[in-house]
Amino acid sequence: MRTVISVSCALLAASLCRASQVPIADHDVSLRTEPVKGNIPYVLATERTFLLNVPAAYKHGEPHPLVLSFHGASGNSDRQQRITELSDPSLRVAGKPFLTAYGQGVNNTDWPMKHIWKGAPYENKTVDDIAYVYDMIDTISSTYSIDKSRIYACGKSNGGGFTALLACRHDTSATIAAFAPVSPALYEGTWAFHGCDPARPAPIFHVHGLEDTITPFYGRTIEEGSFGPEPDVRIWRRQWAERNGCTKGKYPGELVQPDKVAEVHPGAWEEVWSCPGAEVRALSVEGLGHAWPSTEGLDRSGFPNHTANFNFTNQHLMQFFSRHSLG
């Protein structure tokens, strides 16, 4: 859906930008030489919302990467911005400042869960999160100069599971260049685990704390309290390596082994599958709970194990995204 965004600069900090055919204020950003920068809340025509961050270094007319970031269940776009630090103005993807759209999930009508995404057993089946993703991309692109070959997706927990779903779908895998799920909520029997049908080999960077009790690293059964069952994430990683063209082991049933394993930070082990189609990369972090890795421990949902000895976003994620583009 292509829309025109209209905002009042004076009211921007206090009100939402509305994606609409009818201007709601006297300044149409689509006509500005240099569109609005900073944090911009949007309301789409569907009444769904998202938060867009446009860095001060954005230059209108030059193509810029776009990162889509999805919060966990019961989270929100503001919190996702805070824990990921993706709006840090010093960050670059392929040497360019980038825009970040922080999505906002919807409530479930059947389960007492708020702000959730498609791809989990508790998803809200009355909404179309895939159409929402395309609506965000189209809305942003109608106002800002976006490099369509450099659109990326990352997410945490249920948002990480949604990111995994986007990598598996034939349509979104052809639109988004690379995918980075952090502590994703994965469930056996869902599309992100079985029936995955990407349009191409998809670059994957998966991060998971070994002390995660919300989405356990080694998986769990329904009897153990899951909506699941939830898979051992090591299997999920290797399935992606197979999809991306890495050769299976010598023996029947043997999983694809990484060609590189290194302790890149104390207690943080990185596995790399340099597959012919696309790389699969994974960080397994000792001592870390259900958290986006940062030295400041900004992601309190991993408490008490919510602090890492490295920052995933600026030390790993930017480099990963920079290596990948469509076309």
Secondary structure, DSSP 8 states (H G I E B T S, - for coil): ----EEE-GGGTTTS-EEE-SS-SSSEEGGG-SS---EEEEEE-TTS-EEEEEE-TT--TTS-EEEEEEE--TT--HHHHHHHH-TT-TT--BTTB--EEEEE--B--SSSS--SB-TTSTT--TTS-HHHHHHHHHHHHHTTS-EEEEEEEEEEETHHHHHHHHHHHSTTGGGT-SEEEEES----TTSTTTSS---SS---EEEEEETT-SSS-TT-B-GGGT-SS-B--HHHHHHHHHHHTT----SSTT-----SEEEEEETTEEEEEE--SS--EEEEEETT--SS---TT---GGGTTS---SS-HIIIIIHHHHHT----
